């Protein structure tokens, strides 16, 4: 054994091996050192973080304010174009859709600016969004269908804000049309929100004119010519006394045979949205005239066996 090997053996014997307690102490010291470094770094970055938070809050508040001001500007600009009723309904529809699109664009810009304030790379996010968007697009077909249908509704002009319509067996007045949904309110005040993609057939009762139609049940025993003449006399008075009527209501003698009555019919053109009121007034006049003439309108009578 040479001298170098003997020296290495001696060094090995004399080098102390760290005990378990010394190892734990060393790890604790390292952890404390890391925590101090992190606290020091946080203190240094705190003013920058607070500044970024303040900037983000300012951007969000200014963005919300710009959205409201922009929608007000769109409303005033479009409504200033015309005061005719039909055109006002059309421009209200354009206003509703433009306001919806403007809001979506502004909120996207607000989010993008806030992310850029915190140093987020928008380019990589948009690139990733493009890849993810393709995958999500297969599950968002309904949303795309609603948006495309909304554009067609706006472009064709078959539906406008303020129209009295029937959509999917729901009847009401259109309150707003957005890029995705159509909102309408019925006579009871119920609010319906219908996705544009679900709109197939629209019955619009606000275009051109509206006709008030009243079915008049007449007893088989009465002379039909007498009843028709009586109805025509009453309609002559109604034409001058019922608000909104420009013509004398047309009386059709017999339009159907019912089980208990012969059905006559009264019809007249009336203002849009006023047909319910006109029909109520016509029914009240016809009933009062029948009572004065001693004519009992046909009605169902329970058999004695059922009434006991």
C-alpha positions in Angstrom: 0.0 0.0 0.0 1.5 3.3 -1.1 1.4 6.6 0.8 -1.5 8.1 -1.2 -3.8 5.2 -0.4 -2.9 5.4 3.3 -3.7 9.1 3.3 -7.1 8.6 1.7 -8.0 5.9 4.2 -7.1 8.2 7.0 -9.2 11.0 5.6 -12.2 8.7 5.3 -11.9 7.7 8.9 -11.7 11.3 10.2 -14.5 12.9 8.0 -17.6 13.3 10.2 -21.0 12.0 8.8 -23.9 14.4 9.4 -26.5 13.1 11.8 -30.3 13.1 11.3 -30.8 16.1 13.5 -28.2 18.2 11.6 -29.9 17.3 8.3 -33.4 18.5 9.6 -31.8 21.7 10.8 -30.2 22.3 7.4 -33.5 21.8 5.6 -35.3 24.1 7.9 -32.7 26.8 7.3 -33.0 26.4 3.6 -36.8 26.7 3.8 -36.6 29.9 5.9 -34.1 31.3 3.5 -36.4 30.6 0.5 -39.3 32.2 2.4 -37.3 35.3 3.1 -36.4 35.5 -0.5 -40.0 35.2 -1.6 -41.2 37.8 1.0 -38.5 40.1 -0.2 -39.5 39.6 -3.8 -43.1 40.1 -3.0 -42.3 43.4 -1.2 -40.4 44.5 -4.2 -43.2 43.5 -6.6 -46.2 44.7 -4.5 -46.2 48.3 -5.8 -46.2 47.0 -9.4 -49.0 44.5 -8.6 -51.1 47.2 -7.0 -50.5 49.5 -9.9 -51.6 46.8 -12.3 -54.7 46.1 -10.3 -55.6 49.8 -10.2 -55.1 50.0 -14.0 -57.3 47.0 -14.5 -60.1 48.5 -12.4 -59.9 51.8 -14.3 -60.0 50.0 -17.6 -63.1 47.9 -16.5 -64.9 51.0 -15.2 -64.1 53.0 -18.3 -65.1 50.1 -20.5 -68.5 49.8 -18.8 -69.1 53.5 -19.2 -68.1 53.4 -22.9 -70.5 50.5 -23.4 -73.4 52.5 -21.9 -72.5 55.7 -23.8 -72.1 53.8 -27.0 -75.5 52.2 -26.7 -77.1 55.6 -25.9 -75.3 57.1 -29.0 -76.5 54.2 -31.2 -80.1 54.7 -30.0 -80.2 58.4 -30.6 -78.4 58.2 -33.9 -80.8 55.5 -35.3 -84.0 57.0 -33.9 -83.2 60.3 -35.3 -83.5 59.0 -38.9 -87.2 58.8 -39.1 -90.4 59.3 -37.0 -92.7 57.2 -39.1 -94.2 54.3 -37.2 -93.1 51.5 -39.5 -89.6 52.9 -40.0 -89.3 53.4 -36.2 -90.0 49.8 -35.6 -87.4 48.8 -38.2 -84.8 51.2 -36.7 -85.5 49.9 -33.2 -84.7 46.4 -34.5 -81.4 47.7 -36.0 -80.7 49.5 -32.7 -81.3 46.4 -30.7 -78.9 44.3 -32.8 -76.2 46.9 -33.1 -76.3 47.5 -29.4 -75.9 43.7 -28.8 -72.9 43.4 -31.2 -71.3 46.6 -29.8 -71.6 45.2 -26.2 -70.0 41.9 -27.2 -67.1 43.6 -29.0 -66.4 46.0 -26.1 -66.4 43.4 -23.4 -63.9 41.3 -25.5 -61.7 44.3 -25.8 -61.9 45.0 -22.1 -60.9 41.5 -21.2 -58.0 41.7 -23.7 -56.7 45.0 -22.3 -56.9 43.7 -18.7 -54.9 40.6 -19.6 -52.3 42.6 -21.4 -51.9 44.8 -18.3 -50.9 41.7 -16.3 -48.4 40.8 -19.0 -50.4 38.0 -20.6 -49.3 37.3 -24.2 -52.5 37.8 -26.3 -50.9 36.4 -29.4 -50.4 33.0 -27.8 -53.9 33.1 -26.3 -55.5 33.9 -29.6 -53.5 31.1 -31.3 -54.6 28.7 -28.6 -58.2 30.0 -28.8 -58.2 29.3 -32.5 -57.2 25.7 -32.0 -59.6 25.2 -29.1 -62.3 27.1 -30.9 -62.3 24.5 -33.7 -62.9 21.8 -31.1 -65.6 23.8 -29.2 -67.3 24.8 -32.5 -68.6 21.3 -32.9 -70.4 21.6 -29.5 -71.5 25.2 -30.2 -73.6 24.5 -33.3 -76.7 25.8 -31.6 -75.1 29.1 -30.7 -73.9 29.5 -34.3 -77.3 28.7 -35.6 -78.9 31.3 -33.3 -76.5 34.0 -34.5 -76.9 33.2 -38.2 -80.7 33.2 -37.8 -80.6 36.5 -36.0 -78.7 38.0 -38.9 -81.3 36.7 -41.4 -84.2 38.1 -39.2 -82.5 41.5 -39.2 -81.7 41.4 -42.9 -85.1 40.3 -44.2 -87.0 42.6 -41.9 -89.9 40.2 -41.3 -89.8 40.9 -37.6 -89.3 44.2 -35.9 -89.4 45.6 -32.3 -92.9 46.6 -31.4 -94.6 44.1 -33.7 -97.5 42.0 -32.4 -96.5 38.5 -33.4 -97.1 34.8 -32.8 -93.9 32.6 -32.6 -94.0 28.9 -31.6 -97.6 29.2 -30.4 -96.6 32.2 -28.2 -98.3 35.5 -28.9 -97.0 38.9 -27.7 -95.2 42.1 -28.6 -91.6 42.0 -29.6 -89.5 44.0 -27.1 -86.0 43.4 -28.4 -84.1 41.4 -31.0 -80.4 40.6 -30.2 -77.9 38.7 -32.3 -78.9 35.5 -30.4 -82.4 35.8 -29.0 -85.7 37.5 -29.6 -87.6 38.8 -26.5 -91.4 39.2 -26.5 -94.0 40.0 -23.9 -97.6 38.7 -23.9 -100.8 40.5 -22.8 -100.5 39.1 -19.2 -97.0 40.6 -18.9 -95.1 37.3 -19.3 -91.7 37.7 -20.9 -90.6 35.1 -23.4 -87.0 34.7 -24.6 -86.8 32.7 -27.8 -83.5 31.6 -29.4 -83.4 32.9 -33.0 -82.5 29.4 -34.2 -85.8 28.1 -32.9 -87.9 30.6 -34.9 -89.5 28.8 -37.9 -92.9 30.4 -38.6 -93.8 33.9 -37.6 -97.4 35.2 -37.7 -97.0 39.0 -37.8 -100.2 40.9 -36.9 -98.7 44.3 -37.2 -98.1 44.7 -41.0 -100.5 46.4 -43.3 -103.8 46.1 -41.5 -105.7 43.9 -39.0 -109.2 42.7 -39.3 -111.6 42.3 -36.3 -113.8 39.3 -36.8 -116.8 38.3 -34.6 -118.9 35.1 -34.9 -122.5 35.7 -34.2 -124.6 32.6 -33.1 -128.2 33.0 -34.3 -131.1 30.7 -33.4 -132.5 28.4 -36.1 -136.0 29.6 -35.3 -135.4 33.2 -36.2 -135.7 34.6 -39.7 -132.2 35.0 -40.9 -133.0 38.0 -43.2 -134.4 39.9 -40.2 -131.3 39.1 -38.1 -128.9 40.2 -40.9 -130.8 43.4 -41.5 -130.7 44.1 -37.7 -127.0 43.5 -37.6 -126.4 45.8 -40.5 -128.3 48.6 -38.8 -126.3 48.1 -35.6 -123.0 48.1 -37.6 -123.9 51.4 -39.2 -124.1 52.9 -35.7 -120.9 51.2 -34.6 -119.0 52.6 -37.6 -119.5 56.2 -36.2 -119.3 55.4 -32.5 -116.4 52.9 -32.1 -113.0 54.6 -32.1 -110.7 53.7 -34.9 -113.2 52.4 -37.4 -113.1 54.0 -40.9 -115.5 51.6 -42.6 -118.8 50.1 -41.8 -118.4 46.5 -40.6 -119.3 43.9 -43.2 -122.1 41.5 -42.2 -122.0 38.0 -43.7 -125.3 36.2 -43.3 -124.5 32.6 -42.9 -120.9 31.3 -42.7 -121.5 28.0 -40.8 -124.1 25.7 -39.3 -123.4 24.8 -35.7 -125.2 22.1 -33.7 -127.2 24.7 -31.8 -127.0 27.8 -34.0 -126.6 29.3 -37.4 -123.4 31.3 -37.5 -123.3 34.8 -38.9 -120.1 36.8 -39.1 -119.1 40.5 -38.7 -115.7 41.7 -40.0 -114.1 45.1 -40.2 -110.6 46.5 -40.8 -109.2 48.2 -37.7 -106.0 49.8 -36.4 -103.1 47.3 -35.7 -103.2 46.0 -32.2 -106.8 47.2 -31.6 -108.7 44.2 -32.9 -109.4 42.8 -29.5 -110.9 46.1 -28.3 -113.0 46.4 -31.5 -114.2 42.8 -31.2 -115.3 43.3 -27.6 -117.2 46.5 -28.5 -119.0 44.7 -31.4 -120.0 41.7 -29.3 -121.4 44.0 -26.6 -123.5 45.9 -29.2 -124.8 42.8 -30.8 -125.7 41.2 -27.5 -127.5 44.4 -26.4 -129.4 44.6 -29.7 -130.5 41.0 -29.4 -131.8 41.6 -25.9 -133.8 44.7 -27.0 -135.3 42.7 -29.9 -136.2 39.8 -27.6 -133.9 37.3 -29.4 -132.3 34.7 -27.2 -128.8 33.8 -28.4 -128.3 30.0 -28.6 -126.6 28.4 -25.7 -126.1 24.9 -24.3 -128.6 23.8 -21.7 -127.9 20.9 -19.4 -130.3 18.0 -19.7 -132.5 17.5 -16.6 -130.8 14.2 -15.9 -127.4 15.9 -15.7 -128.6 19.0 -13.7 -130.0 16.9 -10.8 
